[in-house]
């Protein structure tokens, strides 16, 4: 047997021939009045997974299964095929004397990838494999494109993301990731619902660009003849509901940010934000730690998981450090030693930490820069970092004991920021001042940002002390499914069109 590998031109020619043959088969079926695309319904009585799990109870019973033919072994008057449905694969024994001579001849012309229906009874082969003995078979849908080669499968990641439907067909383990994603979201909802939170929906299209740092996608509303912005957060509408008297609300929201793409960022992603009246960021710390422990145990069966070769102990208690404590621990630099902004900038220079030139870099800015340079990559085990400088926390309440800091925390796992929380700012005067500074900074970059005056109005009616928390569902799924890239946990990640 030759080991020669076909050239790209030869491979293209082979594919064209396969496509031609499959279409000819379809035309023949239509001419014979057997167009599979005209079939509208097939009553399935059992899933393959159920047959495997319940074999001892249903052996010998009649079943009707349906799915995609993934392989076939023709052996004269009897053959085997593997049929995969949404739950599992099933071996099917097809005998000419049982299904009929004409049907058996037609079966031998089916192609790998065709959708088929099988009526028969459950049994175990002499080799011990649970199977279905076919008594009737039918072609339900014709596959006009061949699946990727059996033993090599679909490995090219770009093609896998673009054609997720093929990826799911030939790489069954990929489906497991998305089944687990669905389970994770279900458990998040169950956890919050059990605590009395109300799930709500807020607008995706906004009429103004707010001052937050993220860049929005812009569209145009034809009837109103105005530009609109796809949301970059759900926060401000959810806090309006707190003002309105809903004491515990959350939203599973699709978020859109017109920014960079990498292994942990996609332009559209799923965020979960929740707000609770009459608590603060310490209440949110307790909630997120307990939520992650609960969900990890339910989804993974343990609170110790392996992520990219590293053992992560989700079971707690999680380490909790102020940003000042974290920088002192990992960088050996004490914020409290800086008497002035000049001292902070000099310290940054001495440690080769980049900060803004001139007087724009305050002690708070420098602390943040030290944290990013020396701390983030050390936070492998679940860690809560709290008390952030006011300079990068425009929506958090200032600490009464030290107004240079805010009651804000982020939590990190595997040196990745997983979520963000505040004791929410409910002072409308302070909020307006911070919004104005935010908007001015964003407009300086050419953006069309505006102060959300309606949100300020809502605060002026009075918002109770509130704890708020937001986290990315996609990053949580990455963690619990041991997925290296966000694209591995999005069914249809954003991709540049082919040829562009």
C-alpha positions as CSV (number, residue, x, y, z in Angstrom):
1,X,0.0,0.0,0.0
2,X,1.3,3.4,-0.9
3,X,2.0,6.0,1.9
4,X,1.9,8.9,-0.6
5,X,-0.1,11.9,0.5
6,X,-2.3,13.6,-2.0
7,X,-1.4,17.1,-3.1
8,X,-3.9,20.0,-2.3
9,X,-5.0,19.9,-6.0
10,X,-5.6,16.1,-5.8
11,X,-7.5,16.5,-2.5
12,X,-9.7,19.2,-4.1
13,X,-10.3,16.9,-7.0
14,X,-11.2,14.0,-4.7
15,X,-13.6,16.2,-2.8
16,X,-15.3,17.4,-5.9
17,X,-15.9,13.8,-7.0
18,X,-17.4,13.0,-3.6
19,X,-19.7,16.0,-3.8
20,X,-20.8,14.9,-7.3
21,X,-21.5,11.4,-6.3
22,X,-23.6,12.4,-3.3
23,X,-25.7,14.8,-5.3
24,X,-26.2,12.1,-7.9
25,X,-27.5,9.7,-5.2
26,X,-29.9,12.4,-4.0
27,X,-31.2,13.0,-7.6
28,X,-31.7,9.2,-7.9
29,X,-33.7,9.2,-4.7
30,X,-35.9,12.1,-5.9
31,X,-36.5,10.3,-9.2
32,X,-37.6,7.2,-7.3
33,X,-40.0,9.3,-5.2
34,X,-37.9,8.8,-2.1
35,X,-36.7,12.4,-1.5
36,X,-35.5,12.3,2.2
37,X,-36.0,16.1,2.6
38,X,-39.8,15.7,2.2
39,X,-39.9,13.6,5.5
40,X,-41.4,15.9,8.2
41,X,-41.5,13.7,11.2
42,X,-40.0,10.6,12.8
43,X,-41.3,9.4,16.2
44,X,-38.3,8.6,18.4
45,X,-39.1,6.5,21.4
46,X,-35.7,6.2,23.1
47,X,-32.4,8.1,23.2
48,X,-29.2,6.1,22.8
49,X,-28.0,7.2,26.2
50,X,-31.2,5.9,27.8
51,X,-30.8,2.6,26.1
52,X,-27.3,2.2,27.5
53,X,-28.2,3.2,31.0
54,X,-31.4,1.1,31.1
55,X,-30.3,-1.9,29.2
56,X,-31.0,-4.4,32.0
57,X,-34.6,-3.2,32.1
58,X,-35.3,-2.8,28.4
59,X,-33.4,-5.7,26.8
60,X,-35.6,-7.2,24.1
61,X,-37.9,-4.2,23.9
62,X,-38.8,-2.5,20.7
63,X,-37.4,1.0,20.2
64,X,-37.2,3.7,17.5
65,X,-34.0,5.7,17.4
66,X,-32.7,8.3,15.0
67,X,-29.4,10.1,14.5
68,X,-26.3,10.5,12.3
69,X,-24.6,7.5,10.8
70,X,-21.0,7.9,11.8
71,X,-19.6,4.6,10.5
72,X,-20.6,1.5,8.7
73,X,-19.2,-2.0,8.3
74,X,-20.9,-4.0,5.4
75,X,-20.4,-7.7,5.6
76,X,-22.5,-9.4,2.9
77,X,-26.0,-10.1,4.0
78,X,-25.6,-8.4,7.4
79,X,-23.9,-5.1,8.5
80,X,-23.3,-2.8,11.4
81,X,-23.5,0.9,11.6
82,X,-22.9,3.4,14.4
83,X,-25.7,6.0,14.9
84,X,-25.1,9.0,17.1
85,X,-27.9,11.1,18.5
86,X,-27.8,13.9,21.0
87,X,-27.1,11.7,23.9
88,X,-24.6,9.0,22.8
89,X,-23.7,6.5,20.0
90,X,-25.4,3.2,19.3
91,X,-24.4,0.2,17.3
92,X,-27.1,-1.0,14.9
93,X,-27.2,-4.5,13.4
94,X,-28.7,-4.4,10.0
95,X,-29.6,-7.8,8.4
96,X,-31.0,-8.1,4.8
97,X,-33.6,-10.8,5.8
98,X,-35.0,-8.5,8.5
99,X,-35.1,-5.1,6.8
100,X,-35.9,-6.4,3.2
101,X,-33.8,-6.8,0.1
102,X,-34.6,-3.4,-1.4
103,X,-34.1,-1.6,1.8
104,X,-30.8,-3.3,2.4
105,X,-29.6,-2.4,-1.1
106,X,-30.5,1.2,-0.4
107,X,-28.8,1.1,2.9
108,X,-25.5,0.1,1.3
109,X,-25.7,3.3,-0.8
110,X,-26.1,5.6,2.2
111,X,-23.2,7.8,3.1
112,X,-21.4,8.6,6.3
113,X,-23.1,11.6,7.8
114,X,-26.6,10.8,6.6
115,X,-29.4,11.1,9.2
116,X,-31.2,7.8,9.6
117,X,-34.1,6.3,11.6
118,X,-34.0,2.8,13.0
119,X,-36.8,0.6,14.4
120,X,-35.9,-2.6,16.1
121,X,-35.2,-4.2,19.5
122,X,-32.5,-3.9,22.1
123,X,-30.0,-6.7,22.4
124,X,-26.4,-7.4,23.2
125,X,-24.0,-8.8,20.6
126,X,-21.8,-11.9,21.1
127,X,-19.0,-9.5,21.8
128,X,-21.0,-7.9,24.5
129,X,-21.9,-4.6,22.9
130,X,-25.3,-3.1,23.6
131,X,-27.0,-2.6,20.2
132,X,-30.2,-2.3,18.3
133,X,-31.3,-5.1,16.0
134,X,-32.9,-3.2,13.1
135,X,-36.2,-4.4,11.7
136,X,-37.0,-1.2,9.7
137,X,-34.5,1.5,8.5
138,X,-35.1,4.8,6.8
139,X,-33.1,7.7,5.4
140,X,-34.3,10.9,7.0
141,X,-31.9,13.4,5.6
142,X,-29.1,13.3,3.0
143,X,-25.6,14.6,3.9
144,X,-24.2,16.3,0.8
145,X,-20.8,17.1,2.3
146,X,-18.4,14.5,3.7
147,X,-17.4,14.7,7.3
148,X,-13.7,15.2,8.2
149,X,-11.5,12.1,7.8
150,X,-12.3,9.6,10.6
151,X,-9.0,9.2,12.4
152,X,-7.8,12.8,12.2
153,X,-11.1,14.5,12.7
154,X,-11.5,18.3,12.6
155,X,-8.4,19.7,14.3
156,X,-7.8,23.1,12.8
157,X,-9.1,25.5,15.5
158,X,-10.1,28.2,13.0
159,X,-12.3,25.8,11.1
160,X,-13.7,24.4,14.3
161,X,-14.8,27.8,15.5
162,X,-16.2,28.8,12.1
163,X,-18.1,25.5,11.6
164,X,-19.0,24.6,15.1
165,X,-21.8,22.3,13.7
166,X,-19.1,20.1,12.2
167,X,-16.9,20.3,15.3
168,X,-19.8,19.1,17.4
169,X,-20.4,16.2,15.0
170,X,-16.9,14.8,14.9
171,X,-15.5,15.9,18.3
172,X,-18.1,14.6,20.9
173,X,-16.0,15.9,23.8
174,X,-16.7,19.5,22.6
175,X,-20.4,18.9,23.2
176,X,-19.6,18.0,26.8
177,X,-18.2,21.5,27.3
178,X,-21.4,23.1,26.2
179,X,-23.6,20.7,28.2
180,X,-21.5,21.8,31.2
181,X,-21.9,25.4,30.3
182,X,-25.7,25.0,30.4
183,X,-25.5,23.3,33.7
184,X,-23.3,26.0,35.2
185,X,-25.7,28.7,34.1
186,X,-28.6,26.7,35.5
187,X,-26.8,26.4,38.9
188,X,-26.0,30.1,39.0
189,X,-29.7,30.9,38.5
190,X,-30.7,28.3,41.1
191,X,-28.3,29.7,43.6
192,X,-29.5,33.3,43.2
193,X,-33.2,32.4,43.0
194,X,-32.8,30.5,46.2
195,X,-31.5,33.6,47.9
196,X,-34.6,35.6,46.8
197,X,-33.0,37.4,43.8
198,X,-35.3,38.3,40.9
199,X,-34.0,37.7,37.3
200,X,-34.8,40.7,35.0
201,X,-34.1,41.9,31.5
202,X,-32.8,45.4,30.7
203,X,-32.3,47.1,27.3
204,X,-29.5,46.0,25.0
205,X,-29.8,49.2,22.9
206,X,-28.9,52.4,24.7
207,X,-29.5,56.0,23.5
208,X,-26.3,57.4,24.8
209,X,-22.6,56.4,25.1
210,X,-21.7,56.5,28.8
211,X,-18.3,57.5,30.1
212,X,-17.1,54.0,31.0
213,X,-13.8,53.0,29.6
214,X,-15.1,50.3,27.2
215,X,-15.8,51.3,23.6
216,X,-19.3,50.5,22.4
217,X,-20.6,49.2,19.1
218,X,-22.7,51.9,17.3
219,X,-25.8,51.3,15.2
220,X,-28.6,53.5,13.9
221,X,-32.4,53.4,14.6
222,X,-34.1,54.2,11.4
223,X,-37.5,55.1,12.7
224,X,-36.2,57.4,15.5
225,X,-33.3,58.5,13.3
226,X,-30.8,58.4,16.1
227,X,-27.6,56.5,16.7
228,X,-27.8,53.9,19.4
229,X,-25.2,51.9,21.3
230,X,-25.1,48.3,22.2
231,X,-24.7,48.0,25.9
232,X,-21.3,47.6,27.5
233,X,-22.8,46.7,30.9
234,X,-26.2,46.1,32.6
235,X,-25.3,48.0,35.8
236,X,-27.1,51.3,35.6
237,X,-30.5,49.9,34.7
238,X,-30.3,47.2,37.4
239,X,-29.5,49.9,40.0
240,X,-32.5,51.9,38.8
241,X,-34.6,48.8,39.8
242,X,-33.0,48.9,43.3
243,X,-34.2,52.5,43.5
244,X,-37.6,51.4,42.4
245,X,-37.9,48.9,45.3
246,X,-36.6,45.6,44.0
247,X,-34.2,44.7,46.7
248,X,-32.5,41.8,45.0
249,X,-32.1,41.7,41.2
250,X,-29.8,40.0,38.7
251,X,-29.5,39.7,35.0
252,X,-27.8,37.2,32.7
253,X,-26.9,39.7,30.0
254,X,-25.2,39.6,26.6
255,X,-22.6,42.4,26.6
256,X,-20.9,44.0,23.6
257,X,-17.5,45.8,23.7
258,X,-15.8,47.0,20.6
259,X,-12.3,46.1,21.8
260,X,-9.5,43.6,21.4
261,X,-9.7,39.8,21.2
262,X,-7.6,37.3,22.9
263,X,-7.9,34.0,24.8
264,X,-10.0,35.6,27.5
265,X,-11.8,38.3,25.5
266,X,-14.5,38.2,22.9
267,X,-16.4,41.3,21.6
268,X,-19.7,39.8,22.8
269,X,-19.8,37.8,26.0
270,X,-22.2,36.9,28.8
271,X,-22.1,38.8,32.1
272,X,-24.0,38.1,35.2
273,X,-24.7,41.2,37.4
274,X,-26.5,41.2,40.7
275,X,-27.5,43.9,43.2
276,X,-28.7,43.6,46.7
277,X,-30.1,46.4,48.9
278,X,-28.9,46.9,52.4
279,X,-25.6,45.1,52.1
280,X,-22.1,46.1,51.1
281,X,-19.0,44.7,49.4
282,X,-18.3,42.4,52.3
283,X,-21.7,40.8,51.7
284,X,-20.8,40.3,48.1
285,X,-17.5,38.7,49.1
286,X,-19.3,36.1,51.1
287,X,-21.8,35.5,48.4
288,X,-19.4,35.0,45.5
289,X,-17.1,32.7,47.5
290,X,-20.1,30.5,48.6
291,X,-21.6,30.6,45.1
292,X,-18.4,29.4,43.4
293,X,-17.9,26.7,46.0
294,X,-21.5,25.5,45.6
295,X,-21.4,25.5,41.8
296,X,-18.0,23.9,41.5
297,X,-19.1,21.0,43.7
298,X,-22.3,20.5,41.9
299,X,-20.8,20.7,38.4
300,X,-17.5,19.0,39.0
301,X,-18.3,16.8,42.0
302,X,-15.4,18.3,44.0
303,X,-14.0,21.6,45.0
304,X,-10.5,20.8,43.8
305,X,-10.2,21.1,40.1
306,X,-7.4,20.9,37.5
307,X,-7.0,23.9,35.2
308,X,-4.4,23.8,32.5
309,X,-2.2,21.5,34.6
310,X,-2.6,23.5,37.8
311,X,-4.6,22.3,40.8
312,X,-7.0,24.9,42.0
313,X,-8.7,24.6,45.4
314,X,-12.0,26.4,45.2
315,X,-13.1,25.1,48.5
316,X,-12.0,28.1,50.6
317,X,-11.5,30.0,52.6
318,X,-10.3,32.3,49.9
319,X,-7.4,34.6,50.7
320,X,-8.5,38.2,51.1
321,X,-6.1,41.1,50.8
322,X,-6.4,44.8,50.4
323,X,-4.6,46.1,47.3
324,X,-2.1,47.8,49.6
325,X,-1.5,44.5,51.4
326,X,-1.1,42.6,48.1
327,X,1.4,45.1,46.7
328,X,3.4,45.0,50.0
329,X,3.3,41.2,50.0
330,X,4.4,40.6,46.3
331,X,6.3,43.8,45.4
332,X,7.8,44.7,48.8
333,X,6.5,48.2,48.4
334,X,4.3,49.9,51.1
335,X,1.8,52.5,49.8
336,X,1.8,54.0,53.3
337,X,5.5,55.0,52.9
338,X,4.5,57.5,50.1
339,X,4.0,60.9,51.6
340,X,3.1,62.4,48.3
341,X,2.3,61.7,44.6
342,X,5.9,62.6,43.8
343,X,7.1,59.9,46.2
344,X,4.9,57.4,44.5
345,X,6.1,58.3,41.0
346,X,9.8,58.1,42.2
347,X,9.1,54.6,43.7
348,X,7.6,53.5,40.4
349,X,10.6,54.7,38.5
350,X,13.0,52.9,40.9
351,X,11.1,49.7,40.2
352,X,10.7,50.2,36.5
353,X,6.9,50.4,36.8
354,X,5.4,52.5,34.0
355,X,2.9,55.2,35.0
356,X,1.6,58.3,33.3
357,X,4.1,61.1,32.8
358,X,3.8,64.3,34.9
359,X,1.4,65.1,37.7
360,X,-1.4,62.9,36.3
361,X,-0.1,59.9,38.1
362,X,-1.3,60.0,41.7
363,X,-0.5,57.6,44.5
364,X,-3.6,55.7,43.6
365,X,-2.5,55.4,39.9
366,X,0.9,54.2,41.0
367,X,-0.6,51.6,43.4
368,X,-2.7,50.2,40.6
369,X,0.4,50.0,38.3
370,X,2.4,48.1,41.0
371,X,-0.5,45.7,41.4
372,X,-0.6,45.0,37.7
373,X,3.1,44.6,37.4
374,X,3.9,42.5,40.5
375,X,0.7,40.9,41.9
376,X,-1.8,39.8,39.3
377,X,0.3,36.9,37.8
378,X,0.8,35.5,41.4
379,X,-2.9,35.1,42.1
380,X,-3.4,31.5,41.1
381,X,-5.6,30.2,43.9
382,X,-8.9,32.1,44.5
383,X,-8.0,35.5,46.0
384,X,-10.1,38.5,46.7
385,X,-8.4,41.9,46.4
386,X,-10.3,44.7,47.9
387,X,-10.1,48.5,48.7
388,X,-9.3,49.9,45.3
389,X,-8.1,53.5,44.8
390,X,-10.9,55.9,43.9
391,X,-9.0,56.8,40.6
392,X,-10.2,53.6,38.9
393,X,-13.5,53.0,40.7
394,X,-16.0,55.6,39.4
395,X,-19.1,53.7,40.6
396,X,-17.9,52.5,44.0
397,X,-18.6,54.1,47.4
398,X,-15.6,55.8,49.1
399,X,-14.3,54.2,52.3
400,X,-15.5,56.5,55.2
401,X,-12.2,55.8,57.0
402,X,-10.0,56.7,54.0
403,X,-11.7,58.5,51.1
404,X,-8.7,57.8,48.8
405,X,-10.0,54.3,48.5
406,X,-13.3,52.7,47.6
407,X,-15.3,49.7,48.9
408,X,-14.5,47.7,45.8
409,X,-13.1,44.2,45.2
410,X,-12.1,42.0,42.4
411,X,-11.5,38.3,42.7
412,X,-8.8,36.4,40.8
413,X,-8.3,32.7,39.9
414,X,-5.4,31.4,37.8
415,X,-4.0,35.0,37.6
416,X,-7.2,36.1,35.8
417,X,-9.7,38.7,37.0
418,X,-13.0,36.8,37.3
419,X,-15.4,39.4,38.7
420,X,-15.8,42.9,40.2
421,X,-17.9,44.1,43.1
422,X,-18.7,47.4,45.0
423,X,-20.4,48.9,47.8
424,X,-22.4,50.9,45.3
425,X,-22.1,54.7,45.2
426,X,-25.5,56.1,46.1
427,X,-24.6,59.8,46.5
428,X,-25.9,61.6,43.4
429,X,-23.7,64.6,43.9
430,X,-20.5,62.5,44.1
431,X,-21.7,60.3,41.3
432,X,-22.3,63.3,39.0
433,X,-18.8,64.6,39.7
434,X,-17.3,61.2,38.8
435,X,-19.4,60.9,35.7
436,X,-18.3,64.3,34.5
437,X,-14.6,63.4,34.9
438,X,-15.2,60.1,33.1
439,X,-17.0,61.7,30.2
440,X,-14.4,64.4,29.9
441,X,-11.6,61.8,29.7
442,X,-13.5,59.8,27.1
443,X,-14.3,62.8,25.0
444,X,-10.7,63.7,24.9
445,X,-10.1,60.5,23.0
446,X,-12.7,61.5,20.4
447,X,-15.7,59.6,21.8
448,X,-19.2,61.0,22.0
449,X,-19.7,60.2,25.7
450,X,-22.5,61.8,27.8
451,X,-23.4,61.8,31.4
452,X,-26.4,59.5,32.1
453,X,-28.6,62.2,33.6
454,X,-31.6,59.8,34.0
455,X,-29.4,57.6,36.3
456,X,-28.5,60.7,38.4
457,X,-32.1,61.5,38.6
458,X,-32.8,58.0,39.9
459,X,-30.2,58.4,42.6
460,X,-31.7,61.7,43.6
461,X,-34.9,59.8,44.5
462,X,-32.7,57.8,46.9
463,X,-31.0,54.4,46.5
464,X,-30.5,52.4,49.7
465,X,-27.0,51.1,50.6
466,X,-26.4,48.4,48.1
467,X,-23.9,45.7,47.3
468,X,-23.3,45.0,43.6
469,X,-21.3,42.2,41.8
470,X,-20.6,41.4,38.2
471,X,-18.8,38.4,36.7
472,X,-18.2,36.8,33.3
473,X,-20.0,33.6,32.8
474,X,-17.6,32.6,30.0
475,X,-14.5,32.8,32.2
476,X,-16.3,30.7,34.9
477,X,-17.1,28.1,32.2
478,X,-13.5,28.1,31.0
479,X,-12.3,27.4,34.5
480,X,-14.8,24.5,35.2
481,X,-14.3,22.9,31.8
482,X,-10.5,23.3,31.7
483,X,-10.7,25.3,28.5
484,X,-7.7,27.4,27.6
485,X,-9.6,29.9,25.3
486,X,-12.9,31.8,25.6
487,X,-13.6,30.6,22.0
488,X,-13.7,27.0,23.3
489,X,-16.7,27.9,25.5
490,X,-18.6,30.0,23.0
491,X,-20.6,28.1,20.5
492,X,-20.1,30.7,17.8
493,X,-17.2,33.1,18.7
494,X,-16.7,36.2,16.7
495,X,-14.6,35.5,13.6
496,X,-13.3,37.6,10.8
497,X,-15.0,36.6,7.5
498,X,-13.0,34.4,5.2
499,X,-11.1,36.3,2.5
500,X,-11.0,39.5,4.5
